[in-house]
Amino acid sequence: MRNAALMLGIIGGLIAMVIGFFSYGYTEVTANHAEVGEMFGEVQNVQLVRITSFLAPILAIAGGAMAKVRALWGGVLMLIAGGLVYHAFGFGVFTMFPIGFCILGGLLALAAGKPDEPKAHF
């Protein structure tokens, strides 16, 4: 399960990175060229989109990379990344796979059978 969580987190993070590039770029274009925003629509919460475009891929990739050794931490990071993508961009044709991969990877990491190590997490 940890290997599946690792792969799902990394793939979900890479897809989220592509979405983040385009979303951040669109907010920049609409900020510099108002006619583009009038034609295709304005972004309601620009800061949320920009922060999510940066943080969600990082959290998903880091969570996937940590899933083998620290499944609890990696699972939580992937769940946060999936939630951020859903909150900022909604569920659509381009976001369904990164959301699904991150959430499924996070759940698999949390459901990994044996505990990480006998010592405390902190």
N, CA and C of each residue as an Amber inpcrd file, in Angstrom:
protein
   366
   0.8120000  -1.1940000   0.0000000   0.0000000   0.0000000   0.0000000
   0.8560000   1.2600000   0.0000000   2.0030000   1.1610000   0.6310000
   2.8690000   2.3440000   0.6780000   3.4310000   2.6770000  -0.7060000
   3.7560000   1.6440000  -1.4860000   4.2370000   1.9120000  -2.8450000
   3.1470000   2.5420000  -3.7020000   1.9210000   2.0790000  -3.5590000
   0.8130000   2.6700000  -4.3080000   0.5970000   4.1180000  -3.8820000
   0.6810000   4.3870000  -2.5900000   0.5370000   5.7590000  -2.1030000
   1.6520000   6.6410000  -2.6490000   2.8640000   6.1090000  -2.6990000
   3.9970000   6.8620000  -3.2470000   3.7370000   7.2540000  -4.6920000
   3.3290000   6.2880000  -5.5060000   3.1060000   6.5660000  -6.9260000
   1.9150000   7.5040000  -7.1370000   0.8310000   7.2860000  -6.4090000
  -0.3420000   8.1420000  -6.5770000  -0.0470000   9.5810000  -6.1600000
   0.7050000   9.7600000  -5.0840000   1.0450000  11.1040000  -4.6370000
   1.9250000  11.8430000  -5.6290000   2.8980000  11.1540000  -6.1650000
   3.8020000  11.7990000  -7.1200000   3.0910000  12.1120000  -8.4340000
   2.3090000  11.1690000  -8.9440000   1.5870000  11.4170000 -10.1960000
   0.5430000  12.5130000 -10.0020000  -0.1900000  12.4550000  -8.8930000
  -1.1730000  13.5040000  -8.6170000  -0.5240000  14.8690000  -8.4800000
   0.6570000  14.9140000  -7.8590000   1.3770000  16.1750000  -7.7270000
   1.8610000  16.7150000  -9.0570000   2.2960000  15.8410000  -9.9370000
   2.7460000  16.2980000 -11.2510000   1.5900000  16.8430000 -12.0910000
   0.4450000  16.1830000 -12.0230000  -0.7150000  16.6930000 -12.7520000
  -1.1770000  18.0170000 -12.1370000  -1.1570000  18.0920000 -10.8060000
  -1.5330000  19.3430000 -10.1340000  -0.5610000  20.4590000 -10.4860000
   0.6900000  20.1150000 -10.7420000   1.6700000  21.1210000 -11.1300000
   1.3270000  21.7200000 -12.4940000   0.8940000  20.8980000 -13.4200000
   0.4930000  21.3960000 -14.7360000  -0.7110000  22.3210000 -14.5940000
  -1.6900000  21.9110000 -13.7990000  -2.8570000  22.7600000 -13.5580000
  -2.4300000  24.0620000 -12.8850000  -1.4880000  23.9740000 -11.9590000
  -0.9910000  25.1620000 -11.2680000  -0.2880000  26.1380000 -12.1930000
   0.5080000  25.6240000 -13.1350000   1.1700000  26.5040000 -14.0990000
   0.1490000  27.3120000 -14.8900000  -0.8580000  26.6280000 -15.4210000
  -1.8500000  27.3150000 -16.2360000  -2.7090000  28.2620000 -15.3960000
  -3.0540000  27.8530000 -14.1860000  -3.9060000  28.7040000 -13.3480000
  -3.1680000  29.9550000 -12.9020000  -1.9360000  29.7950000 -12.4710000
  -1.1570000  30.9560000 -12.0650000  -0.9250000  31.8780000 -13.2590000
  -0.6280000  31.2980000 -14.3910000  -0.4330000  32.0970000 -15.6020000
  -1.6840000  32.8460000 -16.0050000  -2.8430000  32.2100000 -15.8570000
  -4.0890000  32.8820000 -16.2110000  -4.3550000  34.0610000 -15.2840000
  -4.0390000  33.9160000 -13.9930000  -4.2350000  35.0480000 -13.0830000
  -3.2960000  36.2000000 -13.4400000  -2.0960000  35.8870000 -13.8900000
  -1.1700000  36.9390000 -14.3140000  -1.6570000  37.6390000 -15.5910000
  -2.1380000  36.8580000 -16.5320000  -2.6190000  37.4420000 -17.7870000
  -3.8280000  38.3300000 -17.5260000  -4.7710000  37.8780000 -16.7030000
  -5.9530000  38.6950000 -16.4270000  -5.6100000  39.9360000 -15.6040000
  -4.5470000  39.8670000 -14.7990000  -4.1340000  41.0590000 -14.0490000
  -3.4970000  42.1040000 -14.9630000  -2.7850000  41.6440000 -15.9890000
  -2.0970000  42.5720000 -16.8890000  -2.9340000  42.9950000 -18.0880000
  -3.8840000  42.1810000 -18.4790000  -4.7130000  42.4660000 -19.6600000
  -6.1760000  42.2590000 -19.2710000  -6.8510000  43.3350000 -18.9310000
  -8.2330000  43.2630000 -18.4470000  -9.1870000  42.7020000 -19.4940000
  -8.8810000  42.9070000 -20.7740000  -9.7770000  42.4110000 -21.8210000
  -9.8380000  40.8870000 -21.8570000  -8.7640000  40.2230000 -21.4780000
  -8.7840000  38.7550000 -21.4110000  -9.7350000  38.3050000 -20.3150000
  -9.6850000  38.9680000 -19.1680000 -10.5910000  38.6360000 -18.0760000
 -12.0380000  38.8990000 -18.4230000 -12.2920000  39.9640000 -19.1910000
 -13.6540000  40.2620000 -19.6100000 -14.1660000  39.2270000 -20.6040000
 -13.2690000  38.7320000 -21.4500000 -13.6860000  37.7870000 -22.4720000
 -13.8820000  36.3790000 -21.9020000 -12.9380000  35.9110000 -21.1030000
 -12.9750000  34.5280000 -20.6160000 -13.4300000  34.3920000 -19.1720000
 -13.5400000  35.4720000 -18.4490000 -14.0000000  35.4230000 -17.0660000
 -12.8940000  35.7550000 -16.0880000 -13.2860000  36.4550000 -15.0500000
 -12.3350000  36.8260000 -13.9960000 -12.2180000  35.7000000 -12.9720000
 -11.0930000  35.6400000 -12.3100000 -10.8860000  34.7070000 -11.2060000
 -11.4360000  35.3570000  -9.9450000 -12.2560000  34.6200000  -9.1920000
 -12.9030000  35.1930000  -8.0160000 -11.9100000  35.4740000  -6.8990000
 -11.0610000  34.5100000  -6.5750000 -10.1150000  34.6580000  -5.4760000
  -8.7000000  34.3860000  -6.0100000  -8.0450000  35.4260000  -6.4390000
  -6.7440000  35.2960000  -7.1050000  -5.6910000  34.7310000  -6.1460000
  -5.6630000  35.2180000  -4.9090000  -4.6500000  34.7460000  -3.9570000
  -4.8130000  33.2660000  -3.6530000  -6.0460000  32.7920000  -3.5220000
  -6.2770000  31.3700000  -3.2740000  -5.7640000  30.5270000  -4.4300000
  -6.0320000  30.9540000  -5.6460000  -5.5800000  30.2080000  -6.8200000
  -4.0560000  30.2000000  -6.8890000  -3.4280000  31.3260000  -6.6240000
  -1.9690000  31.3920000  -6.7040000  -1.3030000  30.5590000  -5.6100000
  -1.8130000  30.6450000  -4.3930000  -1.2250000  29.8700000  -3.2940000
  -1.4280000  28.3800000  -3.5210000  -2.6230000  28.0000000  -3.9660000
  -2.8890000  26.5870000  -4.2260000  -2.0580000  26.0750000  -5.3950000
  -1.8750000  26.8980000  -6.4130000  -1.0600000  26.4890000  -7.5550000
   0.3660000  26.1820000  -7.1450000   0.8390000  26.8320000  -6.1010000
   2.1940000  26.5900000  -5.6060000   2.2470000  25.4630000  -4.5790000
   1.3480000  25.5010000  -3.6000000   1.4450000  24.5720000  -2.4760000
   0.9580000  23.1530000  -2.7670000  -0.1400000  23.0100000  -3.4900000
  -0.7270000  21.6910000  -3.6870000   0.2270000  20.7050000  -4.3680000
   0.9020000  21.0690000  -5.4480000   1.8400000  20.1050000  -6.0400000
   3.0040000  19.7540000  -5.1070000   3.4820000  20.7440000  -4.3710000
   4.5870000  20.4780000  -3.4450000   4.1530000  19.5110000  -2.3490000
   2.9730000  19.7510000  -1.7810000   2.4800000  18.8750000  -0.7170000
   2.2200000  17.4660000  -1.2330000   1.6640000  17.3510000  -2.4330000
   1.3750000  16.0290000  -2.9810000   2.6550000  15.2530000  -3.2850000
   3.6270000  15.8990000  -3.8840000   4.8780000  15.2090000  -4.2190000
   5.6590000  14.8660000  -2.9530000   5.7090000  15.7980000  -2.0130000
   6.4070000  15.5140000  -0.7490000   5.6910000  14.4180000   0.0280000
   4.3650000  14.4460000   0.0400000   3.6170000  13.3920000   0.7260000
   3.8280000  12.0390000   0.0830000   3.8460000  12.0080000  -1.2330000
   4.1170000  10.7470000  -1.9160000   5.5230000  10.2350000  -1.6510000
   6.4770000  11.1470000  -1.6140000   7.8600000  10.7360000  -1.3540000
   8.0340000  10.2270000   0.0740000   7.2510000  10.7540000   1.0090000
   7.3660000  10.3220000   2.4030000   6.5200000   9.0970000   2.7200000
   5.6880000   8.6510000   1.8010000   4.7190000   7.6020000   2.0880000
   5.3640000   6.2780000   2.4880000   6.5370000   5.9650000   1.9790000
   7.1550000   4.6860000   2.3240000   7.7220000   4.6870000   3.7360000
   8.3160000   5.7790000   4.1490000   8.9800000   5.8210000   5.4420000
   8.0730000   6.3860000   6.5210000   7.4200000   7.4720000   6.2470000
   6.5210000   8.1390000   7.1920000   5.1290000   8.2100000   6.5770000
   4.4080000   7.0950000   6.6520000   3.1050000   7.0140000   5.9910000
   2.0920000   7.9800000   6.5860000   2.1310000   8.1990000   7.8800000
   1.1740000   9.1040000   8.5100000   1.3500000  10.5230000   7.9820000
   2.5530000  11.0280000   8.0100000   2.8200000  12.3920000   7.5470000
   2.5360000  12.5190000   6.0510000   3.0050000  11.5470000   5.2810000
   2.7710000  11.5820000   3.8330000   1.2950000  11.5350000   3.4910000
   0.5430000  10.7000000   4.1960000  -0.8930000  10.6160000   3.9480000
  -1.6090000  11.9090000   4.2580000  -1.2490000  12.5430000   5.3560000
  -1.8770000  13.8150000   5.7220000  -1.5440000  14.8850000   4.6810000
  -0.2970000  14.9310000   4.2250000   0.0790000  15.9260000   3.2110000
  -0.6820000  15.7150000   1.9030000  -0.8400000  14.4580000   1.5050000
  -1.5800000  14.1970000   0.2630000  -3.0570000  14.5460000   0.4100000
  -3.6440000  14.2890000   1.5650000  -5.0400000  14.6610000   1.7820000
  -5.2180000  16.1760000   1.7630000  -4.2770000  16.8970000   2.3530000
  -4.3280000  18.3580000   2.3260000  -4.2100000  18.8660000   0.8850000
  -3.3050000  18.2680000   0.1070000  -3.1310000  18.6800000  -1.2870000
  -4.4000000  18.4430000  -2.0920000  -5.0210000  17.2830000  -1.9230000
  -6.2710000  17.0110000  -2.6300000  -7.3720000  17.9770000  -2.2240000
  -7.4530000  18.2820000  -0.9410000  -8.4500000  19.2380000  -0.4710000
  -8.2070000  20.6410000  -1.0000000  -6.9440000  21.0450000  -1.0760000
  -6.6260000  22.3660000  -1.6280000  -7.0190000  22.4810000  -3.0960000
  -6.7170000  21.4640000  -3.8700000  -7.0680000  21.4960000  -5.2930000
  -8.5860000  21.5560000  -5.4510000  -9.3040000  20.7820000  -4.6480000
 -10.7670000  20.7990000  -4.7360000 -11.3240000  22.1620000  -4.3230000
 -10.7800000  22.7250000  -3.2590000 -11.2870000  24.0060000  -2.7560000
 -11.0130000  25.1510000  -3.7310000  -9.8420000  25.1680000  -4.3300000
  -9.4690000  26.2820000  -5.2030000 -10.0420000  26.1490000  -6.6070000
 -10.0380000  24.9420000  -7.1550000 -10.3960000  24.7700000  -8.5580000
 -11.7040000  24.0290000  -8.7800000 -12.2360000  23.3790000  -7.7510000
 -13.4570000  22.6080000  -7.9060000 -13.1790000  21.2650000  -8.5480000
 -14.2460000  20.5030000  -8.7580000 -14.1180000  19.1840000  -9.3660000
 -14.5340000  19.2910000 -10.8170000 -13.6040000  19.0690000 -11.7150000
 -13.8830000  19.1730000 -13.1390000 -13.0590000  18.1690000 -13.9220000
 -13.1220000  18.3210000 -15.2180000 -12.4620000  17.3590000 -16.0950000
 -10.9360000  17.3740000 -15.9240000 -10.3520000  18.5250000 -15.6070000
  -8.9040000  18.6010000 -15.4570000  -8.4410000  18.3550000 -14.0260000
  -9.3340000  18.5050000 -13.0720000  -8.9310000  18.3660000 -11.6730000
  -9.3300000  17.0330000 -11.0540000 -10.1310000  16.2360000 -11.7360000
 -10.5940000  15.0060000 -11.1020000  -9.4730000  14.0090000 -10.8510000
  -8.4980000  13.9250000 -11.7120000  -7.4260000  12.9690000 -11.4830000
  -6.4480000  13.4020000 -10.3930000  -5.9880000  14.6610000 -10.3540000
  -5.1210000  15.0030000  -9.2270000  -5.8370000  14.9200000  -7.8830000
  -7.1070000  15.2970000  -7.8430000  -7.8540000  15.1780000  -6.5860000
  -7.9790000  13.7080000  -6.2010000  -8.3850000  12.8860000  -7.1390000
  -8.5450000  11.4610000  -6.8630000  -7.2400000  10.7830000  -6.4840000
  -6.1640000  11.0790000  -7.2030000  -4.8810000  10.4630000  -6.9030000
  -4.3750000  10.8770000  -5.5290000  -4.4850000  12.1590000  -5.2190000
  -3.9850000  12.6340000  -3.9250000  -4.8040000  12.0760000  -2.7680000
  -6.1150000  12.0640000  -2.9010000  -6.9410000  11.5600000  -1.8090000
  -6.7880000  10.0480000  -1.6590000  -6.7820000   9.3130000  -2.7630000
  -6.5990000   7.8680000  -2.6650000  -5.2140000   7.5200000  -2.1230000
  -4.1910000   8.2370000  -2.5840000  -2.8440000   8.0050000  -2.0510000
  -2.7670000   8.3230000  -0.5690000  -3.4060000   9.3920000  -0.1430000
  -3.4260000   9.7430000   1.2720000  -4.1380000   8.6990000   2.1050000
  -5.2720000   8.2000000   1.6090000  -5.9940000   7.1660000   2.3500000
  -5.2110000   5.8630000   2.4090000  -4.5590000   5.4990000   1.3180000
  -3.7420000   4.2810000   1.3320000  -2.5600000   4.4160000   2.2890000
  -1.9660000   5.5920000   2.3270000  -0.8430000   5.7940000   3.2460000
  -1.3140000   5.7150000   4.6920000  -2.4670000   6.2990000   4.9880000
  -2.9830000   6.2390000   6.3560000  -3.4230000   4.8310000   6.7380000
  -3.8710000   4.0640000   5.7520000  -4.3510000   2.7150000   6.0280000
  -3.2500000   1.6660000   5.9940000  -2.0060000   2.0860000   5.7730000
  -0.9020000   1.1250000   5.7420000  -0.8830000   0.3510000   7.0570000
  -0.8070000  -0.9530000   6.9650000  -1.0260000  -1.8290000   8.1090000
  -0.1550000  -1.6080000   9.3150000   1.1310000  -1.7210000   9.1620000
   2.0000000  -1.6360000  10.3330000   2.3280000  -0.1870000  10.6640000
   2.6060000   0.1070000  11.9140000   3.0110000   1.4780000  12.2480000
   4.3690000   1.8050000  11.6450000   4.6220000   3.1020000  11.4980000
   5.8840000   3.5300000  10.8830000   7.0720000   3.0310000  11.6920000
   7.1720000   3.4520000  12.9140000   8.2470000   3.0530000  13.8110000
   7.6920000   3.0250000  15.2180000   8.2910000   2.2820000  16.1240000
   7.7570000   2.2370000  17.4760000   7.9110000   3.5360000  18.2560000
   8.6980000   4.4930000  17.7620000   8.8760000   5.7500000  18.4880000
   7.7810000   6.7410000  18.1080000   7.6730000   7.8080000  18.8400000
   6.6570000   8.8330000  18.5980000   6.9520000   9.5650000  17.2970000
   5.9440000  10.2050000  16.7410000   6.0970000  10.8950000  15.4690000
   6.8160000  12.2290000  15.5870000   6.9390000  12.7750000  16.7790000
   7.5570000  14.0980000  16.9160000   8.8370000  14.0190000  17.6960000
